Amino acid sequence: MKEFVKTMLAVICAFLVMQIIGFFFLIISFGSMAALGSGSKSVLPREGVLDIDMAQFVLGEQGLDNPMGGMSLGSFSPVPTIGLWDAVQAVEKAAADPSVKYILLRPDAASGGTASLEELRKALVEFRKSGKAVVAYTENPGNGSYYLATAADKIYMTSYHGGMSQLVGVSGRMLFLKDILDKVGVNYQLIRHGKYKSAGEMYIKDSPSEENREQNQVMVNSIWKAYSSVMAEARGLSEEAFNALVDELKLNFPEDFLQAGLVDELFDHEELVSKLCDLAVVEKKEDLHLMAFADYIAAKVVPGTAKEKVAILFADGDIVDGRVENAVAGDRFVTEIDRIRKDKSVKSVVLRVNSPGGSVVASEKIRAALELLKAEKPVVASYGNYAASGGYWISNGCQKIYSDATTLTGSIGVFSLIPEFSKVTDKIGVNIVTVGSNKHSDMLSLTRPFNAEETAYMQAYVEDVYEKFVNLVAAGRGLEPERVDEIAQGRVWTGSDAIGIGLVDEIGTLRDAVNYAASLAGFVSRDDYSVTTCPRVPSQMEQLLAMFGGQKSEPEILSGTPFEGMGKLLRSLQEGQSLQAVARLPFDIEIR
């Protein structure tokens, strides 16, 4: 028996040693692949079709290489994140590239926010002016994917049944936790200014306030109108007729789309390949060369050679304190802005905002640094999916603001959300006795609710921040503070609605903002300047190290579930912002 136990222990030890050795070899292999991948160039065919397959990449603000080198691990096949600026440049280059015969757009599984898809679609429409075609093929059309498909000259759809149409309109989810929090004894104290500032309502209510419901309905309607009007016009339908098809669930099977005029032809696989060959003027499918979009970008989108530059500063993510990566961290961004200000080769700047906001302190640090930058160089704002609350705080003073029609902006309001757990301790039979030096020294201990004096103290703090926010917007946008207060109150506006109330200047893309910034710097043509992007994107090795850096936190685990929006808000609150004033959008919207 002893010998058996010894043998088993030896086998277990050997297994563990092999696992450790294998893990280190895996890390070394990943590092080698990352090093090789960082210097590799994609080889493209001499001529072919540019294949924009939206399932093969994530459309983000800044590009991010796939650190796994395209390897598949079981059912998981990681894909790269392609930056919007790179995507638009690639489409522009393809228009003038004789090796590109036409674009095959496969929009299904399109990822990215509403504004990102809006800008890519505009680039595809512009591409068609070159005389080359855009051909779309869909199997499972949805709101965002069909919207993108309508940029094409022709839309083809599978003739196979089994796919499911998700072209049913836009919706948003609001989650309310009061009932479950009451059961466990957690009480949240919400101090806010702005009747539409609803970020904390999920913790103190079991249903939305009238103002919250109103702003959500108006916002969703505005986003859908921006999408549906374009889709209807592209297919020669009235908005009423298009919405009737959606409302009455008339778009179920491929034949429904064909009969309604939303697609041009139905093909099985072989028929589709034959059609693509005809369009490429080749006889055999072996001669039909498809250029993957990511490969085309790697080969064709290269930095410009001009010494003088327009810089794009991406403010992408929650605004937080400190130097956190993958967020708009106050201290890190101040350092980045200061570097741009001192760089004599940078002649103008585009501040690309894709942020729902966050820390007021960090927002103010960034705004102040941008003021110093604006004193020396032109700064133009371009809004992505979000430029709300803190995102609007940092950018409203720019010389000009470009926004997409579906951008969510405004949300000029402030809140502070403080939990207290006195009922939890009662439920579990724990008695907490606090000893303090002063009358209110334990007011932020989270062990008891605020009294009237403390609530008034916190309200005065929030009111002061709100007044500063309003005055900053008034100065930045040339409006009276009273007018700003009317359109503020924490209300969220889409870009198309924000234009009429003076919060933005023009509906336009990131390319439009770069062109305008270049003109302010005195550049006449695109050859006069190059475009540089910042902050620096993490290398593949840095991404790999981050992947093995630890387990996901609870909010991150919620990603991809119906509670994803709650996770994002919880993450911002757990990063130390719950005990200070927060200027943040109360929700996240994504078109599917």
C-alpha positions as a printed Julia matrix, in Angstrom:
592×3 Matrix{Float64}:
   0.0    0.0     0.0
   2.82   2.39    0.9
   4.47   1.74   -2.46
   1.18   2.48   -4.22
   0.83   5.8    -2.37
   4.44   6.72   -3.2
   3.85   5.91   -6.85
   0.67   7.99   -6.96
   2.39  10.95   -5.29
   5.26  10.69   -7.76
   2.82  10.68  -10.69
   0.95  13.69   -9.3
   4.21  15.61   -8.72
   5.42  14.76  -12.21
   2.09  15.9   -13.65
   2.29  19.22  -11.79
   5.89  19.78  -12.9
   4.92  19.08  -16.52
   2.01  21.51  -16.24
   4.32  24.24  -14.92
   6.92  23.59  -17.62
   4.19  23.52  -20.27
   2.8   26.83  -19.01
   6.2   28.52  -19.26
   6.73  27.11  -22.75
   3.29  28.45  -23.69
   4.23  31.92  -22.45
   7.53  31.77  -24.34
   5.7   30.64  -27.49
   3.17  33.46  -27.19
   6.01  35.92  -26.69
   7.76  34.63  -29.79
   4.59  34.87  -31.84
   3.96  38.38  -30.57
   7.51  39.4   -31.47
   7.22  37.84  -34.92
   3.76  39.28  -35.48
   4.81  42.79  -34.57
   7.18  42.96  -37.49
   5.25  40.91  -40.04
   3.66  42.28  -43.18
   0.57  40.78  -44.75
   1.02  39.5   -48.3
  -1.87  40.44  -50.57
  -2.72  39.07  -54.01
  -1.86  41.23  -57.02
  -5.55  41.97  -57.41
  -8.76  40.81  -55.81
 -11.84  41.7   -53.79
 -11.59  43.54  -50.49
 -13.49  41.35  -48.03
 -14.93  43.3   -45.11
 -16.27  40.49  -42.93
 -17.54  42.12  -39.75
 -17.45  38.79  -37.89
 -13.66  38.7   -38.25
 -12.87  41.82  -36.25
 -14.18  44.19  -33.62
 -14.66  47.79  -34.74
 -13.22  49.94  -31.96
 -11.81  53.42  -31.49
  -8.12  52.49  -31.6
  -6.74  49.38  -33.25
  -5.47  46.55  -31.08
  -3.55  43.57  -32.49
  -4.77  40.12  -31.54
  -2.08  38.86  -29.14
  -3.02  35.24  -29.86
  -1.88  35.57  -33.47
  -5.17  34.28  -34.88
  -4.88  30.93  -33.06
  -8.06  29.09  -32.12
  -8.28  27.66  -28.63
 -11.16  25.19  -28.66
 -14.28  27.1   -29.63
 -12.61  30.42  -28.87
 -11.05  32.18  -31.85
  -9.81  35.64  -30.89
 -10.14  38.43  -33.44
  -8.32  41.75  -33.72
  -9.79  45.12  -32.86
  -9.62  47.42  -35.87
  -9.59  51.11  -35.07
 -12.2   53.26  -36.78
  -9.56  55.61  -38.18
  -7.65  52.7   -39.74
 -10.87  51.23  -41.14
 -11.9   54.48  -42.79
  -8.41  55.05  -44.2
  -8.38  51.53  -45.66
 -11.7   52.09  -47.44
 -10.39  55.41  -48.78
  -7.2   53.78  -50.06
  -9.14  50.91  -51.65
 -11.11  53.42  -53.73
  -7.91  54.55  -55.46
  -6.16  51.15  -55.4
  -6.25  49.45  -58.84
  -5.68  46.05  -57.21
  -9.1   46.27  -55.49
 -11.89  45.35  -57.91
 -14.78  45.91  -55.52
 -15.73  45.49  -51.86
 -17.55  42.44  -50.53
 -19.29  43.52  -47.34
 -20.41  40.79  -44.94
 -22.08  42.82  -42.21
 -23.5   40.02  -40.03
 -22.22  40.04  -36.42
 -21.14  43.67  -36.8
 -19.78  44.88  -33.47
 -19.23  48.4   -32.3
 -21.43  51.24  -31.2
 -24.02  53.1   -33.19
 -21.71  55.95  -34.14
 -18.86  53.64  -35.23
 -21.16  51.83  -37.68
 -22.48  55.2   -38.85
 -18.99  56.4   -39.75
 -17.96  53.15  -41.47
 -21.15  53.26  -43.52
 -20.4   56.81  -44.68
 -16.93  55.68  -45.77
 -18.46  52.85  -47.83
 -20.91  55.24  -49.49
 -17.99  57.54  -50.33
 -16.07  54.56  -51.78
 -18.81  54.01  -54.36
 -18.08  57.45  -55.85
 -14.87  55.92  -57.24
 -16.99  53.92  -59.67
 -16.28  50.64  -57.89
 -19.07  48.61  -56.37
 -19.89  47.59  -52.83
 -21.72  44.26  -52.68
 -23.28  43.11  -49.39
 -24.17  39.54  -48.42
 -26.22  38.73  -45.34
 -27.54  35.6   -43.65
 -28.8   36.93  -40.31
 -29.66  40.61  -40.78
 -29.99  42.74  -37.66
 -30.45  46.43  -36.93
 -26.78  47.39  -37.19
 -25.77  44.88  -39.85
 -28.61  45.7   -42.24
 -27.99  49.43  -41.7
 -24.4   48.84  -42.78
 -25.52  46.67  -45.73
 -27.6   49.5   -47.17
 -24.36  51.29  -48.07
 -23.96  48.71  -50.87
 -24.96  48.9   -54.52
 -26.51  45.45  -54.23
 -27.61  43.41  -51.22
 -27.66  39.63  -51.58
 -29.1   37.25  -49.03
 -28.86  33.53  -48.42
 -31.67  31.43  -49.84
 -31.28  28.94  -46.99
 -33.81  28.97  -44.19
 -32.56  28.66  -40.62
 -31.05  32.08  -40.12
 -33.06  34.5   -38.02
 -33.79  38.13  -38.8
 -33.08  40.47  -35.91
 -34.27  43.58  -37.74
 -36.86  44.42  -35.11
 -35.96  47.93  -33.92
 -33.86  49.4   -31.12
 -34.4   48.79  -27.43
 -32.58  49.57  -24.22
 -32.65  47.77  -20.89
 -33.04  49.43  -17.51
 -32.2   47.34  -14.46
 -33.59  48.13  -11.0
 -32.21  46.55   -7.82
 -34.16  48.15   -4.96
 -36.24  45.05   -4.17
 -33.26  42.71   -3.9
 -31.22  45.3    -2.0
 -34.09  45.68    0.49
 -34.05  41.92    1.04
 -30.37  41.9     1.95
 -30.61  45.17    3.89
 -28.44  47.42    1.7
 -29.55  51.04    1.45
 -28.17  53.42   -1.18
 -28.29  57.16   -0.59
 -28.47  59.1    -3.87
 -27.5   62.76   -3.86
 -27.87  64.37   -7.3
 -28.66  67.45   -9.32
 -30.62  66.96  -12.51
 -34.06  65.43  -12.72
 -32.85  63.34  -15.67
 -29.64  62.24  -13.93
 -30.75  58.66  -13.46
 -27.48  56.79  -12.9
 -28.3   55.94   -9.29
 -31.98  55.12   -9.79
 -31.25  51.43  -10.29
 -30.25  51.22   -6.61
 -33.09  53.23   -5.04
 -36.11  52.43   -7.23
 -37.94  49.39   -8.56
 -39.0   51.19  -11.76
 -37.84  54.26  -13.72
 -38.88  57.77  -12.81
 -41.14  59.57  -15.28
 -38.2   61.72  -16.42
 -35.94  58.71  -16.86
 -38.53  56.84  -18.91
 -39.13  59.94  -21.03
 -35.49  60.53  -21.87
 -34.91  56.86  -22.68
 -37.91  56.75  -25.02
 -36.88  59.96  -26.81
 -33.29  58.74  -27.12
 -34.21  55.3   -28.49
 -36.65  56.87  -30.96
 -33.98  59.28  -32.14
 -31.4   56.52  -32.67
 -33.91  54.37  -34.56
 -34.98  57.3   -36.75
 -31.34  57.99  -37.65
 -30.98  54.35  -38.71
 -34.41  53.61  -40.2
 -34.59  56.75  -42.32
 -31.28  55.87  -43.96
 -32.24  52.22  -44.49
 -35.61  53.15  -45.98
 -34.15  55.77  -48.32
 -31.42  53.41  -49.52
 -34.05  50.85  -50.56
 -36.5   53.33  -52.07
 -39.11  53.0   -49.33
 -40.88  55.55  -47.19
 -40.1   55.51  -43.47
 -43.73  54.61  -42.8
 -43.58  51.59  -45.12
 -40.26  50.43  -43.7
 -41.45  50.74  -40.1
 -44.64  48.87  -40.96
 -42.53  45.91  -42.14
 -40.63  45.96  -38.83
 -43.62  46.57  -36.55
 -45.75  43.88  -38.16
 -42.91  41.33  -38.14
 -43.11  40.96  -41.91
 -39.38  40.21  -42.22
 -38.96  36.61  -41.14
 -37.73  34.55  -44.09
 -35.35  35.37  -46.96
 -38.32  35.54  -49.35
 -39.85  38.25  -47.14
 -36.79  40.46  -47.58
 -36.8   39.88  -51.33
 -40.52  40.58  -51.7
 -40.24  43.76  -49.61
 -37.37  45.02  -51.76
 -34.85  44.98  -48.92
 -32.49  42.63  -50.81
 -31.85  42.23  -54.51
 -31.37  38.47  -54.93
 -31.33  35.23  -52.93
 -28.39  32.85  -53.45
 -27.21  29.53  -52.15
 -23.47  29.2   -51.59
 -22.52  28.13  -55.11
 -24.71  30.78  -56.7
 -23.11  33.43  -54.52
 -19.57  32.33  -55.47
 -20.57  32.34  -59.14
 -21.96  35.88  -58.8
 -18.83  37.11  -57.06
 -16.69  35.59  -59.83
 -18.78  37.35  -62.47
 -18.36  40.69  -60.7
 -14.59  40.13  -60.42
 -14.47  39.02  -64.09
 -12.87  35.65  -63.34
 -14.05  32.26  -64.59
 -13.09  29.95  -61.73
 -13.58  30.36  -58.02
  -9.87  29.53  -57.55
  -9.13  32.82  -59.3
 -11.4   34.78  -56.95
  -8.95  36.28  -54.48
 -10.42  37.76  -51.3
  -8.31  40.24  -49.35
  -9.12  40.1   -45.63
  -9.79  43.58  -44.28
  -7.29  43.27  -41.41
  -4.58  42.11  -43.84
  -5.33  44.99  -46.2
  -5.04  47.48  -43.35
  -1.72  45.95  -42.22
  -0.32  46.21  -45.75
  -1.77  49.49  -46.95
  -2.47  51.76  -43.98
   0.98  53.06  -43.12
   1.99  56.23  -41.26
   2.44  59.31  -43.4
   5.89  60.69  -44.09
   5.17  64.39  -43.62
   6.99  65.79  -40.59
   4.2   68.12  -39.54
   1.25  66.35  -37.94
  -2.36  66.41  -36.86
  -2.71  64.37  -33.67
  -5.8   62.35  -32.78
  -6.08  61.96  -29.01
  -8.48  59.1   -28.21
 -10.38  59.63  -24.95
 -11.94  56.16  -25.01
 -13.53  54.68  -21.9
 -14.62  55.68  -18.41
 -12.93  58.73  -16.91
 -11.11  57.61  -13.77
  -8.48  58.92  -11.39
  -4.81  58.02  -11.54
  -2.9   56.3   -14.35
  -5.1   53.3   -15.12
  -4.62  51.67  -18.54
  -7.62  51.04  -20.81
  -9.46  54.05  -19.41
  -9.36  57.82  -19.61
  -7.21  58.16  -16.49
  -6.77  61.74  -15.3
  -3.06  61.8   -14.47
  -2.09  59.66  -17.48
  -4.05  61.88  -19.88
  -2.65  65.1   -18.43
   0.84  63.73  -19.12
  -0.2   62.77  -22.67
  -1.74  66.19  -23.36
   1.37  67.91  -22.02
   3.54  65.8   -24.34
   1.4   66.77  -27.35
   1.56  70.44  -26.35
   5.36  70.35  -26.26
   5.71  68.39  -29.52
   6.53  71.07  -32.11
   5.72  68.71  -35.0
   2.06  68.53  -33.91
   0.25  71.54  -35.36
  -3.36  70.76  -34.42
  -5.28  68.18  -32.42
  -8.51  66.22  -32.72
  -9.89  65.13  -29.36
 -11.85  61.96  -30.16
 -14.26  61.39  -27.28
 -15.9   58.02  -26.74
 -16.63  58.23  -23.05
 -19.71  58.08  -20.8
 -17.84  60.13  -18.18
 -16.84  59.32  -14.64
 -14.7   61.08  -12.04
 -15.27  64.84  -11.8
 -11.75  65.41  -10.44
 -10.15  63.56  -13.35
 -12.46  65.33  -15.83
 -11.42  68.71  -14.51
  -7.72  67.81  -14.63
  -8.06  66.8   -18.28
 -10.11  69.89  -19.17
  -7.55  72.19  -17.57
  -4.71  70.5   -19.48
  -6.68  70.86  -22.72
  -7.11  74.58  -22.02
  -3.32  74.95  -21.93
  -3.09  72.97  -25.17
  -5.75  75.13  -26.86
  -3.78  78.24  -25.99
  -1.02  77.0   -28.3
  -2.69  74.76  -30.89
  -6.16  74.33  -32.42
  -8.2   71.58  -30.75
 -11.28  70.14  -32.47
 -13.62  67.59  -30.87
 -15.03  64.51  -32.58
 -17.67  62.5   -30.76
 -17.98  58.71  -31.06
 -20.63  56.5   -29.48
 -20.64  58.53  -26.25
 -19.51  62.0   -25.27
 -21.64  62.45  -22.2
 -21.32  63.83  -18.7
 -17.57  63.81  -17.94
 -16.95  63.18  -21.65
 -18.78  66.41  -22.4
 -17.09  68.19  -19.48
 -13.62  67.72  -20.99
 -14.55  68.61  -24.58
 -17.25  71.29  -24.73
 -14.67  74.09  -24.94
 -13.06  72.86  -28.17
 -13.05  75.17  -31.19
 -15.6   73.01  -32.99
 -17.52  69.85  -32.07
 -18.37  67.19  -34.65
 -20.85  64.53  -33.62
 -22.44  61.53  -35.26
 -26.23  61.52  -35.44
 -26.46  58.58  -33.01
 -23.86  59.82  -30.52
 -25.16  60.04  -26.95
 -24.08  63.36  -25.47
 -25.04  65.96  -22.9
 -25.96  64.33  -19.56
 -24.91  67.56  -17.87
 -25.58  66.55  -14.3
 -23.86  65.23  -11.19
 -24.58  62.55   -8.62
 -23.04  60.92   -5.58
 -24.11  57.44   -4.53
 -23.26  56.21   -1.05
 -24.33  52.81    0.3
 -24.89  52.05    3.97
 -25.17  48.6     5.51
 -26.79  49.13    8.93
 -29.71  46.83    8.1
 -27.32  44.11    6.89
 -25.59  44.06   10.25
 -28.99  43.86   11.98
 -30.01  40.9     9.82
 -26.87  38.91   10.54
 -26.7   39.83   14.22
 -23.56  41.98   14.13
 -23.36  45.1    16.29
 -20.95  47.82   15.15
 -20.01  50.52   17.64
 -18.23  53.56   16.22
 -16.03  55.85   18.26
 -15.36  59.19   16.58
 -13.59  62.42   17.39
 -16.31  64.7    16.03
 -20.06  64.85   15.59
 -20.04  63.61   11.97
 -16.73  61.76   11.82
 -18.44  58.46   10.93
 -20.77  59.85    8.27
 -18.85  58.06    5.49
 -18.27  54.84    7.42
 -21.13  53.15    5.46
 -22.49  51.73    8.73
 -25.43  54.14    9.14
 -27.62  56.42    6.97
 -27.01  60.16    6.68
 -28.95  62.44    9.0
 -30.55  65.67    7.72
 -27.42  67.79    8.27
 -25.19  65.31    6.44
 -27.59  64.99    3.53
 -27.63  68.79    3.19
 -23.82  68.81    3.31
 -23.58  66.27    0.48
 -26.28  68.05   -1.52
 -24.35  71.33   -1.25
 -21.26  69.51   -2.57
 -23.16  68.13   -5.56
 -24.84  71.5    -6.25
 -21.45  73.2    -6.31
 -20.1   70.74   -8.88
 -23.27  71.04  -10.98
 -23.03  74.85  -11.0
 -19.41  74.62  -12.15
 -20.4   72.16  -14.89
 -23.15  74.49  -16.15
 -20.84  77.51  -16.14
 -18.12  75.58  -18.01
 -20.61  74.59  -20.72
 -21.97  78.14  -20.9
 -18.47  79.52  -21.46
 -17.44  76.75  -23.84
 -20.56  76.92  -26.01
 -21.28  80.65  -25.8
 -24.61  80.16  -24.04
 -26.23  81.76  -21.02
 -26.02  79.62  -17.85
 -29.8   79.71  -17.54
 -30.16  78.22  -21.02
 -27.62  75.51  -20.23
 -29.53  74.64  -17.06
 -32.71  74.23  -19.14
 -31.15  71.64  -21.45
 -28.97  70.08  -18.74
 -30.57  68.47  -15.66
 -28.67  65.3   -16.52
 -30.62  64.76  -19.74
 -29.02  62.65  -22.48
 -29.34  63.8   -26.1
 -28.47  62.14  -29.38
 -26.16  64.04  -31.71
 -28.99  64.79  -34.14
 -31.02  66.39  -31.32
 -28.01  68.08  -29.68
 -27.33  70.2   -32.78
 -30.61  72.08  -32.41
 -29.89  73.08  -28.8
 -26.29  74.17  -29.3
 -24.44  71.31  -27.6
 -22.62  70.33  -30.82
 -21.78  72.22  -34.01
 -22.08  69.78  -36.89
 -22.96  66.19  -37.75
 -19.69  64.82  -39.08
 -17.18  62.01  -38.89
 -13.71  61.65  -37.45
 -12.38  62.29  -40.98
 -14.36  65.56  -41.09
 -12.81  66.62  -37.79
  -9.28  65.77  -38.97
  -9.81  67.74  -42.18
 -11.04  70.77  -40.23
  -8.2   70.57  -37.71
  -5.75  70.4   -40.61
  -7.29  73.51  -42.17
  -6.96  75.39  -38.87
  -3.26  74.49  -38.89
  -2.91  75.98  -42.39
  -2.53  72.68  -44.28
  -3.88  72.84  -47.84
  -3.76  69.17  -48.93
  -3.49  65.8   -47.21
   0.07  65.45  -48.43
   1.07  68.42  -46.27
   0.65  66.54  -43.0
   0.58  63.09  -41.45
  -1.79  61.85  -38.76
  -0.5   60.5   -35.48
  -2.68  58.75  -32.91
  -2.31  58.61  -29.13
  -2.16  57.43  -26.43
   0.1   54.52  -27.3
  -1.65  51.19  -27.85
  -0.35  48.29  -25.68
   1.97  45.88  -27.48
   1.03  42.26  -28.07
   3.32  41.15  -25.23
   1.71  43.67  -22.86
  -1.7   42.33  -23.83
  -0.54  38.76  -23.21
   0.77  39.66  -19.78
  -2.52  41.38  -18.99
  -4.42  38.27  -20.09
  -2.53  36.17  -17.54
  -2.58  38.93  -14.94
  -5.45  37.65  -12.85
  -9.07  36.66  -12.6
 -11.92  38.81  -13.77
 -13.68  41.0   -11.26
 -17.41  40.6   -10.75
 -18.38  43.51  -13.07
 -16.19  42.07  -15.85
 -17.81  38.65  -15.45
 -21.15  40.3   -16.24
 -19.85  41.2   -19.72
 -21.95  39.64  -22.46
 -24.94  39.02  -20.19
 -28.2   40.98  -19.8
 -26.56  42.61  -16.76
 -23.57  43.99  -18.7
 -24.71  47.59  -18.25
 -24.89  47.09  -14.49
 -21.4   45.64  -14.53
 -19.94  48.69  -16.25
 -21.58  51.02  -13.76
 -20.54  48.88  -10.8
 -16.97  48.91  -12.06
 -16.91  52.7   -12.18
 -18.38  52.88   -8.7
 -16.02  50.33   -7.16
 -13.03  52.28   -8.48
 -13.51  54.74   -5.65
 -15.94  57.11   -7.33
 -18.98  56.32   -5.2
 -17.88  58.62   -2.37
 -17.33  61.63   -4.61
 -19.3   63.51   -7.23
 -19.59  61.55  -10.46
 -20.42  62.89  -13.9
 -21.32  59.77  -15.83
 -23.9   58.55  -18.34
 -26.45  56.33  -16.56
 -26.51  53.61  -19.22
 -24.71  52.04  -22.18
 -26.41  51.48  -25.54
 -25.31  49.13  -28.3
 -27.02  48.46  -31.62
 -27.32  44.76  -32.44
